[in-house]
Amino acid sequence: AMQYVLPYYWRGLEIIPRFTYYLPLPATIADYSKNHQRGLQKANKCDFKLSVDATAAEMIALFKQNKGAEIKLLNDHHYFAMEQLVSSFLPRNMAHVLSCRDANGKLVAALIGYTYKEVFTYYLGTITEQGKKDQAMVWLITEAMQYAQQLGCTIFDFEGSMMEPIEKFFRGFGANYKSYYTIKKKLFTQ
């Protein structure tokens, strides 16, 4: 990743630091925070099943009903674009929709990840209220790490971990902080 960004600054471009967390695979549960270890123990009692055949539309619909309802900036155009992106990468085996189903087969958590070279990048996740109570996302991410390793990935990238509660959650898996920069043209108003 590019770290020397001064030439872009000198050209008048805006340099924005961003942060993510990388976790070398294989991951070990012993490196999880105590909260995540307890959460995984609780989740393991729920008889969850991993599914890799959920559709992007099904996962996005679950997101819209739960977390998406809180995010007013997202609309149907954005959700359609997400679905199209996943659909274009699925045949190349670069997009993966992983879901957690309860003992009755009900979808309680899901995530979309992308693979490139040896990196599995967490793109988007969602969970129901019952899934939160049962710690389904801790379970699902643990399963996703094992799935990524089976694909030959050596890094699990928790992309998008700049929001405080999400950052803390991702860090709980024992992931390491990593910074990077985005560069964009400054908009001048005169």
mmCIF file of the C-alpha atoms, coordinates in Angstrom:
data_MODEL
# 
_entry.id   MODEL 
# 
loop_
_atom_site.group_PDB 
_atom_site.id 
_atom_site.type_symbol 
_atom_site.label_atom_id 
_atom_site.label_alt_id 
_atom_site.label_comp_id 
_atom_site.label_asym_id 
_atom_site.label_entity_id 
_atom_site.label_seq_id 
_atom_site.pdbx_PDB_ins_code 
_atom_site.Cartn_x 
_atom_site.Cartn_y 
_atom_site.Cartn_z 
_atom_site.occupancy 
_atom_site.B_iso_or_equiv 
_atom_site.pdbx_formal_charge 
_atom_site.auth_seq_id 
_atom_site.auth_comp_id 
_atom_site.auth_asym_id 
_atom_site.auth_atom_id 
_atom_site.pdbx_PDB_model_num 
ATOM 1   C CA . ALA A 1 1   ? 0.000   0.000   0.000   1.00 0.00 ? 1   ALA A CA 1 
ATOM 2   C CA . MET A 1 2   ? 1.148   3.500   -0.761  1.00 0.00 ? 2   MET A CA 1 
ATOM 3   C CA . GLN A 1 3   ? 2.426   5.336   2.309   1.00 0.00 ? 3   GLN A CA 1 
ATOM 4   C CA . TYR A 1 4   ? 4.353   8.261   0.780   1.00 0.00 ? 4   TYR A CA 1 
ATOM 5   C CA . VAL A 1 5   ? 1.610   10.734  -0.074  1.00 0.00 ? 5   VAL A CA 1 
ATOM 6   C CA . LEU A 1 6   ? 3.359   14.127  0.023   1.00 0.00 ? 6   LEU A CA 1 
ATOM 7   C CA . PRO A 1 7   ? 3.530   14.518  -3.785  1.00 0.00 ? 7   PRO A CA 1 
ATOM 8   C CA . TYR A 1 8   ? -0.262  14.340  -3.869  1.00 0.00 ? 8   TYR A CA 1 
ATOM 9   C CA . TYR A 1 9   ? -0.500  16.940  -1.114  1.00 0.00 ? 9   TYR A CA 1 
ATOM 10  C CA . TRP A 1 10  ? 1.861   19.238  -3.016  1.00 0.00 ? 10  TRP A CA 1 
ATOM 11  C CA . ARG A 1 11  ? -0.432  18.975  -6.031  1.00 0.00 ? 11  ARG A CA 1 
ATOM 12  C CA . GLY A 1 12  ? -3.316  20.281  -3.931  1.00 0.00 ? 12  GLY A CA 1 
ATOM 13  C CA . LEU A 1 13  ? -5.130  16.987  -3.454  1.00 0.00 ? 13  LEU A CA 1 
ATOM 14  C CA . GLU A 1 14  ? -6.869  16.122  -0.195  1.00 0.00 ? 14  GLU A CA 1 
ATOM 15  C CA . ILE A 1 15  ? -5.279  13.259  1.744   1.00 0.00 ? 15  ILE A CA 1 
ATOM 16  C CA . ILE A 1 16  ? -7.571  11.440  4.134   1.00 0.00 ? 16  ILE A CA 1 
ATOM 17  C CA . PRO A 1 17  ? -6.237  8.817   6.550   1.00 0.00 ? 17  PRO A CA 1 
ATOM 18  C CA . ARG A 1 18  ? -8.364  5.696   6.872   1.00 0.00 ? 18  ARG A CA 1 
ATOM 19  C CA . PHE A 1 19  ? -8.037  2.719   9.167   1.00 0.00 ? 19  PHE A CA 1 
ATOM 20  C CA . THR A 1 20  ? -8.855  -0.940  8.952   1.00 0.00 ? 20  THR A CA 1 
ATOM 21  C CA . TYR A 1 21  ? -7.914  -4.100  10.789  1.00 0.00 ? 21  TYR A CA 1 
ATOM 22  C CA . TYR A 1 22  ? -6.069  -7.051  9.299   1.00 0.00 ? 22  TYR A CA 1 
ATOM 23  C CA . LEU A 1 23  ? -6.034  -10.487 10.836  1.00 0.00 ? 23  LEU A CA 1 
ATOM 24  C CA . PRO A 1 24  ? -3.463  -13.029 9.666   1.00 0.00 ? 24  PRO A CA 1 
ATOM 25  C CA . LEU A 1 25  ? -5.003  -16.443 9.026   1.00 0.00 ? 25  LEU A CA 1 
ATOM 26  C CA . PRO A 1 26  ? -5.302  -18.907 10.589  1.00 0.00 ? 26  PRO A CA 1 
ATOM 27  C CA . ALA A 1 27  ? -6.864  -16.996 13.445  1.00 0.00 ? 27  ALA A CA 1 
ATOM 28  C CA . THR A 1 28  ? -7.016  -18.450 16.926  1.00 0.00 ? 28  THR A CA 1 
ATOM 29  C CA . ILE A 1 29  ? -9.893  -18.063 19.331  1.00 0.00 ? 29  ILE A CA 1 
ATOM 30  C CA . ALA A 1 30  ? -7.362  -17.633 22.151  1.00 0.00 ? 30  ALA A CA 1 
ATOM 31  C CA . ASP A 1 31  ? -6.543  -14.212 20.602  1.00 0.00 ? 31  ASP A CA 1 
ATOM 32  C CA . TYR A 1 32  ? -10.186 -13.088 20.768  1.00 0.00 ? 32  TYR A CA 1 
ATOM 33  C CA . SER A 1 33  ? -11.236 -10.621 23.443  1.00 0.00 ? 33  SER A CA 1 
ATOM 34  C CA . LYS A 1 34  ? -12.856 -12.193 26.492  1.00 0.00 ? 34  LYS A CA 1 
ATOM 35  C CA . ASN A 1 35  ? -16.227 -10.804 25.326  1.00 0.00 ? 35  ASN A CA 1 
ATOM 36  C CA . HIS A 1 36  ? -15.877 -12.477 21.935  1.00 0.00 ? 36  HIS A CA 1 
ATOM 37  C CA . GLN A 1 37  ? -14.782 -15.737 23.538  1.00 0.00 ? 37  GLN A CA 1 
ATOM 38  C CA . ARG A 1 38  ? -17.894 -15.699 25.759  1.00 0.00 ? 38  ARG A CA 1 
ATOM 39  C CA . GLY A 1 39  ? -20.040 -14.680 22.789  1.00 0.00 ? 39  GLY A CA 1 
ATOM 40  C CA . LEU A 1 40  ? -18.744 -17.579 20.721  1.00 0.00 ? 40  LEU A CA 1 
ATOM 41  C CA . GLN A 1 41  ? -19.455 -20.012 23.564  1.00 0.00 ? 41  GLN A CA 1 
ATOM 42  C CA . LYS A 1 42  ? -23.028 -18.696 23.731  1.00 0.00 ? 42  LYS A CA 1 
ATOM 43  C CA . ALA A 1 43  ? -23.436 -18.882 19.949  1.00 0.00 ? 43  ALA A CA 1 
ATOM 44  C CA . ASN A 1 44  ? -22.144 -22.452 19.836  1.00 0.00 ? 44  ASN A CA 1 
ATOM 45  C CA . LYS A 1 45  ? -25.116 -23.502 21.983  1.00 0.00 ? 45  LYS A CA 1 
ATOM 46  C CA . CYS A 1 46  ? -27.569 -22.195 19.373  1.00 0.00 ? 46  CYS A CA 1 
ATOM 47  C CA . ASP A 1 47  ? -27.019 -24.910 16.758  1.00 0.00 ? 47  ASP A CA 1 
ATOM 48  C CA . PHE A 1 48  ? -26.264 -22.375 14.012  1.00 0.00 ? 48  PHE A CA 1 
ATOM 49  C CA . LYS A 1 49  ? -25.602 -23.566 10.486  1.00 0.00 ? 49  LYS A CA 1 
ATOM 50  C CA . LEU A 1 50  ? -23.349 -21.868 7.959   1.00 0.00 ? 50  LEU A CA 1 
ATOM 51  C CA . SER A 1 51  ? -24.842 -21.354 4.537   1.00 0.00 ? 51  SER A CA 1 
ATOM 52  C CA . VAL A 1 52  ? -22.877 -20.264 1.487   1.00 0.00 ? 52  VAL A CA 1 
ATOM 53  C CA . ASP A 1 53  ? -25.867 -20.311 -0.855  1.00 0.00 ? 53  ASP A CA 1 
ATOM 54  C CA . ALA A 1 54  ? -27.732 -17.222 0.341   1.00 0.00 ? 54  ALA A CA 1 
ATOM 55  C CA . THR A 1 55  ? -28.281 -14.723 -2.437  1.00 0.00 ? 55  THR A CA 1 
ATOM 56  C CA . ALA A 1 56  ? -27.041 -11.159 -2.373  1.00 0.00 ? 56  ALA A CA 1 
ATOM 57  C CA . ALA A 1 57  ? -30.689 -10.046 -2.642  1.00 0.00 ? 57  ALA A CA 1 
ATOM 58  C CA . GLU A 1 58  ? -31.621 -12.067 0.465   1.00 0.00 ? 58  GLU A CA 1 
ATOM 59  C CA . MET A 1 59  ? -28.691 -10.668 2.438   1.00 0.00 ? 59  MET A CA 1 
ATOM 60  C CA . ILE A 1 60  ? -29.353 -7.085  1.314   1.00 0.00 ? 60  ILE A CA 1 
ATOM 61  C CA . ALA A 1 61  ? -33.060 -7.439  2.171   1.00 0.00 ? 61  ALA A CA 1 
ATOM 62  C CA . LEU A 1 62  ? -32.057 -8.497  5.698   1.00 0.00 ? 62  LEU A CA 1 
ATOM 63  C CA . PHE A 1 63  ? -29.685 -5.520  5.891   1.00 0.00 ? 63  PHE A CA 1 
ATOM 64  C CA . LYS A 1 64  ? -32.435 -3.116  4.758   1.00 0.00 ? 64  LYS A CA 1 
ATOM 65  C CA . GLN A 1 65  ? -34.770 -4.434  7.469   1.00 0.00 ? 65  GLN A CA 1 
ATOM 66  C CA . ASN A 1 66  ? -32.183 -4.091  10.221  1.00 0.00 ? 66  ASN A CA 1 
ATOM 67  C CA . LYS A 1 67  ? -29.129 -1.820  10.003  1.00 0.00 ? 67  LYS A CA 1 
ATOM 68  C CA . GLY A 1 68  ? -30.203 -0.250  6.720   1.00 0.00 ? 68  GLY A CA 1 
ATOM 69  C CA . ALA A 1 69  ? -33.324 1.177   8.364   1.00 0.00 ? 69  ALA A CA 1 
ATOM 70  C CA . GLU A 1 70  ? -31.020 3.365   10.496  1.00 0.00 ? 70  GLU A CA 1 
ATOM 71  C CA . ILE A 1 71  ? -28.959 4.636   7.550   1.00 0.00 ? 71  ILE A CA 1 
ATOM 72  C CA . LYS A 1 72  ? -30.998 7.287   5.795   1.00 0.00 ? 72  LYS A CA 1 
ATOM 73  C CA . LEU A 1 73  ? -28.372 7.954   3.084   1.00 0.00 ? 73  LEU A CA 1 
ATOM 74  C CA . LEU A 1 74  ? -28.911 4.549   1.453   1.00 0.00 ? 74  LEU A CA 1 
ATOM 75  C CA . ASN A 1 75  ? -31.738 4.121   -1.020  1.00 0.00 ? 75  ASN A CA 1 
ATOM 76  C CA . ASP A 1 76  ? -32.929 1.458   -3.472  1.00 0.00 ? 76  ASP A CA 1 
ATOM 77  C CA . HIS A 1 77  ? -30.418 2.649   -6.079  1.00 0.00 ? 77  HIS A CA 1 
ATOM 78  C CA . HIS A 1 78  ? -27.550 1.925   -3.655  1.00 0.00 ? 78  HIS A CA 1 
ATOM 79  C CA . TYR A 1 79  ? -28.925 -1.493  -2.754  1.00 0.00 ? 79  TYR A CA 1 
ATOM 80  C CA . PHE A 1 80  ? -29.368 -2.366  -6.431  1.00 0.00 ? 80  PHE A CA 1 
ATOM 81  C CA . ALA A 1 81  ? -25.746 -1.364  -7.110  1.00 0.00 ? 81  ALA A CA 1 
ATOM 82  C CA . MET A 1 82  ? -24.547 -3.541  -4.185  1.00 0.00 ? 82  MET A CA 1 
ATOM 83  C CA . GLU A 1 83  ? -26.491 -6.502  -5.524  1.00 0.00 ? 83  GLU A CA 1 
ATOM 84  C CA . GLN A 1 84  ? -25.135 -5.986  -9.048  1.00 0.00 ? 84  GLN A CA 1 
ATOM 85  C CA . LEU A 1 85  ? -21.572 -5.760  -7.734  1.00 0.00 ? 85  LEU A CA 1 
ATOM 86  C CA . VAL A 1 86  ? -21.896 -9.023  -5.828  1.00 0.00 ? 86  VAL A CA 1 
ATOM 87  C CA . SER A 1 87  ? -23.619 -10.706 -8.787  1.00 0.00 ? 87  SER A CA 1 
ATOM 88  C CA . SER A 1 88  ? -20.805 -9.719  -11.131 1.00 0.00 ? 88  SER A CA 1 
ATOM 89  C CA . PHE A 1 89  ? -18.125 -11.201 -8.848  1.00 0.00 ? 89  PHE A CA 1 
ATOM 90  C CA . LEU A 1 90  ? -19.927 -14.415 -7.822  1.00 0.00 ? 90  LEU A CA 1 
ATOM 91  C CA . PRO A 1 91  ? -19.237 -16.294 -11.090 1.00 0.00 ? 91  PRO A CA 1 
ATOM 92  C CA . ARG A 1 92  ? -15.536 -15.449 -10.712 1.00 0.00 ? 92  ARG A CA 1 
ATOM 93  C CA . ASN A 1 93  ? -15.554 -16.889 -7.177  1.00 0.00 ? 93  ASN A CA 1 
ATOM 94  C CA . MET A 1 94  ? -14.449 -13.477 -5.866  1.00 0.00 ? 94  MET A CA 1 
ATOM 95  C CA . ALA A 1 95  ? -17.658 -12.585 -3.983  1.00 0.00 ? 95  ALA A CA 1 
ATOM 96  C CA . HIS A 1 96  ? -19.010 -14.681 -1.146  1.00 0.00 ? 96  HIS A CA 1 
ATOM 97  C CA . VAL A 1 97  ? -22.335 -14.431 0.652   1.00 0.00 ? 97  VAL A CA 1 
ATOM 98  C CA . LEU A 1 98  ? -22.125 -16.267 3.969   1.00 0.00 ? 98  LEU A CA 1 
ATOM 99  C CA . SER A 1 99  ? -25.080 -16.592 6.270   1.00 0.00 ? 99  SER A CA 1 
ATOM 100 C CA . CYS A 1 100 ? -25.912 -17.896 9.695   1.00 0.00 ? 100 CYS A CA 1 
ATOM 101 C CA . ARG A 1 101 ? -29.186 -19.768 10.033  1.00 0.00 ? 101 ARG A CA 1 
ATOM 102 C CA . ASP A 1 102 ? -30.777 -20.866 13.274  1.00 0.00 ? 102 ASP A CA 1 
ATOM 103 C CA . ALA A 1 103 ? -32.012 -24.385 14.026  1.00 0.00 ? 103 ALA A CA 1 
ATOM 104 C CA . ASN A 1 104 ? -35.257 -23.612 12.112  1.00 0.00 ? 104 ASN A CA 1 
ATOM 105 C CA . GLY A 1 105 ? -33.374 -22.423 9.024   1.00 0.00 ? 105 GLY A CA 1 
ATOM 106 C CA . LYS A 1 106 ? -34.202 -18.759 9.636   1.00 0.00 ? 106 LYS A CA 1 
ATOM 107 C CA . LEU A 1 107 ? -31.577 -16.249 8.462   1.00 0.00 ? 107 LEU A CA 1 
ATOM 108 C CA . VAL A 1 108 ? -30.248 -14.420 11.550  1.00 0.00 ? 108 VAL A CA 1 
ATOM 109 C CA . ALA A 1 109 ? -26.967 -12.960 10.248  1.00 0.00 ? 109 ALA A CA 1 
ATOM 110 C CA . ALA A 1 110 ? -25.206 -12.621 6.924   1.00 0.00 ? 110 ALA A CA 1 
ATOM 111 C CA . LEU A 1 111 ? -22.135 -11.062 5.407   1.00 0.00 ? 111 LEU A CA 1 
ATOM 112 C CA . ILE A 1 112 ? -20.672 -10.339 2.013   1.00 0.00 ? 112 ILE A CA 1 
ATOM 113 C CA . GLY A 1 113 ? -16.945 -10.725 1.486   1.00 0.00 ? 113 GLY A CA 1 
ATOM 114 C CA . TYR A 1 114 ? -14.657 -10.359 -1.487  1.00 0.00 ? 114 TYR A CA 1 
ATOM 115 C CA . THR A 1 115 ? -11.475 -12.260 -2.209  1.00 0.00 ? 115 THR A CA 1 
ATOM 116 C CA . TYR A 1 116 ? -8.539  -11.025 -4.191  1.00 0.00 ? 116 TYR A CA 1 
ATOM 117 C CA . LYS A 1 117 ? -5.227  -12.794 -4.218  1.00 0.00 ? 117 LYS A CA 1 
ATOM 118 C CA . GLU A 1 118 ? -4.830  -14.036 -0.633  1.00 0.00 ? 118 GLU A CA 1 
ATOM 119 C CA . VAL A 1 119 ? -7.066  -11.477 1.103   1.00 0.00 ? 119 VAL A CA 1 
ATOM 120 C CA . PHE A 1 120 ? -10.668 -11.949 2.193   1.00 0.00 ? 120 PHE A CA 1 
ATOM 121 C CA . THR A 1 121 ? -12.254 -8.522  2.651   1.00 0.00 ? 121 THR A CA 1 
ATOM 122 C CA . TYR A 1 122 ? -15.351 -8.186  4.803   1.00 0.00 ? 122 TYR A CA 1 
ATOM 123 C CA . TYR A 1 123 ? -17.621 -5.852  2.837   1.00 0.00 ? 123 TYR A CA 1 
ATOM 124 C CA . LEU A 1 124 ? -20.995 -5.752  4.554   1.00 0.00 ? 124 LEU A CA 1 
ATOM 125 C CA . GLY A 1 125 ? -22.689 -7.576  7.391   1.00 0.00 ? 125 GLY A CA 1 
ATOM 126 C CA . THR A 1 126 ? -26.102 -7.604  8.991   1.00 0.00 ? 126 THR A CA 1 
ATOM 127 C CA . ILE A 1 127 ? -27.813 -9.254  11.906  1.00 0.00 ? 127 ILE A CA 1 
ATOM 128 C CA . THR A 1 128 ? -31.314 -9.550  13.366  1.00 0.00 ? 128 THR A CA 1 
ATOM 129 C CA . GLU A 1 129 ? -32.180 -8.614  16.951  1.00 0.00 ? 129 GLU A CA 1 
ATOM 130 C CA . GLN A 1 130 ? -32.356 -12.295 17.881  1.00 0.00 ? 130 GLN A CA 1 
ATOM 131 C CA . GLY A 1 131 ? -29.008 -12.861 16.198  1.00 0.00 ? 131 GLY A CA 1 
ATOM 132 C CA . LYS A 1 132 ? -27.502 -10.091 18.342  1.00 0.00 ? 132 LYS A CA 1 
ATOM 133 C CA . LYS A 1 133 ? -28.788 -11.755 21.513  1.00 0.00 ? 133 LYS A CA 1 
ATOM 134 C CA . ASP A 1 134 ? -27.370 -15.099 20.407  1.00 0.00 ? 134 ASP A CA 1 
ATOM 135 C CA . GLN A 1 135 ? -23.997 -13.655 19.283  1.00 0.00 ? 135 GLN A CA 1 
ATOM 136 C CA . ALA A 1 136 ? -24.552 -14.854 15.719  1.00 0.00 ? 136 ALA A CA 1 
ATOM 137 C CA . MET A 1 137 ? -22.124 -12.351 14.163  1.00 0.00 ? 137 MET A CA 1 
ATOM 138 C CA . VAL A 1 138 ? -19.196 -13.498 16.302  1.00 0.00 ? 138 VAL A CA 1 
ATOM 139 C CA . TRP A 1 139 ? -20.025 -17.032 15.221  1.00 0.00 ? 139 TRP A CA 1 
ATOM 140 C CA . LEU A 1 140 ? -20.439 -16.060 11.551  1.00 0.00 ? 140 LEU A CA 1 
ATOM 141 C CA . ILE A 1 141 ? -17.176 -14.113 11.350  1.00 0.00 ? 141 ILE A CA 1 
ATOM 142 C CA . THR A 1 142 ? -15.357 -17.020 12.999  1.00 0.00 ? 142 THR A CA 1 
ATOM 143 C CA . GLU A 1 143 ? -16.840 -19.301 10.332  1.00 0.00 ? 143 GLU A CA 1 
ATOM 144 C CA . ALA A 1 144 ? -15.985 -16.754 7.611   1.00 0.00 ? 144 ALA A CA 1 
ATOM 145 C CA . MET A 1 145 ? -12.335 -16.781 8.705   1.00 0.00 ? 145 MET A CA 1 
ATOM 146 C CA . GLN A 1 146 ? -12.226 -20.568 8.411   1.00 0.00 ? 146 GLN A CA 1 
ATOM 147 C CA . TYR A 1 147 ? -13.994 -20.371 5.040   1.00 0.00 ? 147 TYR A CA 1 
ATOM 148 C CA . ALA A 1 148 ? -11.484 -17.752 3.836   1.00 0.00 ? 148 ALA A CA 1 
ATOM 149 C CA . GLN A 1 149 ? -8.607  -19.939 4.914   1.00 0.00 ? 149 GLN A CA 1 
ATOM 150 C CA . GLN A 1 150 ? -10.075 -22.862 2.933   1.00 0.00 ? 150 GLN A CA 1 
ATOM 151 C CA . LEU A 1 151 ? -10.106 -20.559 -0.104  1.00 0.00 ? 151 LEU A CA 1 
ATOM 152 C CA . GLY A 1 152 ? -6.357  -20.046 0.363   1.00 0.00 ? 152 GLY A CA 1 
ATOM 153 C CA . CYS A 1 153 ? -6.563  -16.612 1.980   1.00 0.00 ? 153 CYS A CA 1 
ATOM 154 C CA . THR A 1 154 ? -3.863  -15.623 4.447   1.00 0.00 ? 154 THR A CA 1 
ATOM 155 C CA . ILE A 1 155 ? -5.425  -12.318 5.570   1.00 0.00 ? 155 ILE A CA 1 
ATOM 156 C CA . PHE A 1 156 ? -8.911  -11.396 6.773   1.00 0.00 ? 156 PHE A CA 1 
ATOM 157 C CA . ASP A 1 157 ? -9.463  -7.674  6.210   1.00 0.00 ? 157 ASP A CA 1 
ATOM 158 C CA . PHE A 1 158 ? -12.152 -6.007  8.324   1.00 0.00 ? 158 PHE A CA 1 
ATOM 159 C CA . GLU A 1 159 ? -12.630 -3.175  5.832   1.00 0.00 ? 159 GLU A CA 1 
ATOM 160 C CA . GLY A 1 160 ? -14.700 -0.213  6.997   1.00 0.00 ? 160 GLY A CA 1 
ATOM 161 C CA . SER A 1 161 ? -13.781 -0.261  10.644  1.00 0.00 ? 161 SER A CA 1 
ATOM 162 C CA . MET A 1 162 ? -13.696 3.519   11.230  1.00 0.00 ? 162 MET A CA 1 
ATOM 163 C CA . MET A 1 163 ? -16.973 3.648   13.197  1.00 0.00 ? 163 MET A CA 1 
ATOM 164 C CA . GLU A 1 164 ? -16.311 3.354   16.930  1.00 0.00 ? 164 GLU A CA 1 
ATOM 165 C CA . PRO A 1 165 ? -18.589 0.433   17.935  1.00 0.00 ? 165 PRO A CA 1 
ATOM 166 C CA . ILE A 1 166 ? -17.697 -1.524  14.792  1.00 0.00 ? 166 ILE A CA 1 
ATOM 167 C CA . GLU A 1 167 ? -13.971 -0.870  15.250  1.00 0.00 ? 167 GLU A CA 1 
ATOM 168 C CA . LYS A 1 168 ? -14.137 -2.230  18.802  1.00 0.00 ? 168 LYS A CA 1 
ATOM 169 C CA . PHE A 1 169 ? -16.063 -5.294  17.598  1.00 0.00 ? 169 PHE A CA 1 
ATOM 170 C CA . PHE A 1 170 ? -13.523 -6.047  14.834  1.00 0.00 ? 170 PHE A CA 1 
ATOM 171 C CA . ARG A 1 171 ? -10.564 -5.471  17.158  1.00 0.00 ? 171 ARG A CA 1 
ATOM 172 C CA . GLY A 1 172 ? -12.093 -8.099  19.463  1.00 0.00 ? 172 GLY A CA 1 
ATOM 173 C CA . PHE A 1 173 ? -11.071 -10.818 17.010  1.00 0.00 ? 173 PHE A CA 1 
ATOM 174 C CA . GLY A 1 174 ? -7.391  -10.052 17.633  1.00 0.00 ? 174 GLY A CA 1 
ATOM 175 C CA . ALA A 1 175 ? -6.982  -8.097  14.407  1.00 0.00 ? 175 ALA A CA 1 
ATOM 176 C CA . ASN A 1 176 ? -4.120  -5.641  13.900  1.00 0.00 ? 176 ASN A CA 1 
ATOM 177 C CA . TYR A 1 177 ? -4.592  -1.956  13.132  1.00 0.00 ? 177 TYR A CA 1 
ATOM 178 C CA . LYS A 1 178 ? -3.567  -0.839  9.640   1.00 0.00 ? 178 LYS A CA 1 
ATOM 179 C CA . SER A 1 179 ? -3.721  2.648   8.171   1.00 0.00 ? 179 SER A CA 1 
ATOM 180 C CA . TYR A 1 180 ? -4.027  3.685   4.556   1.00 0.00 ? 180 TYR A CA 1 
ATOM 181 C CA . TYR A 1 181 ? -4.887  6.859   2.671   1.00 0.00 ? 181 TYR A CA 1 
ATOM 182 C CA . THR A 1 182 ? -7.533  7.951   0.244   1.00 0.00 ? 182 THR A CA 1 
ATOM 183 C CA . ILE A 1 183 ? -6.728  10.831  -2.043  1.00 0.00 ? 183 ILE A CA 1 
ATOM 184 C CA . LYS A 1 184 ? -9.283  13.070  -3.671  1.00 0.00 ? 184 LYS A CA 1 
ATOM 185 C CA . LYS A 1 185 ? -9.417  16.356  -5.470  1.00 0.00 ? 185 LYS A CA 1 
ATOM 186 C CA . LYS A 1 186 ? -10.222 19.285  -3.200  1.00 0.00 ? 186 LYS A CA 1 
ATOM 187 C CA . LEU A 1 187 ? -13.361 21.155  -4.051  1.00 0.00 ? 187 LEU A CA 1 
ATOM 188 C CA . PHE A 1 188 ? -12.701 24.874  -3.861  1.00 0.00 ? 188 PHE A CA 1 
ATOM 189 C CA . THR A 1 189 ? -15.549 27.277  -3.379  1.00 0.00 ? 189 THR A CA 1 
ATOM 190 C CA . GLN A 1 190 ? -14.740 30.872  -4.198  1.00 0.00 ? 190 GLN A CA 1 
# 
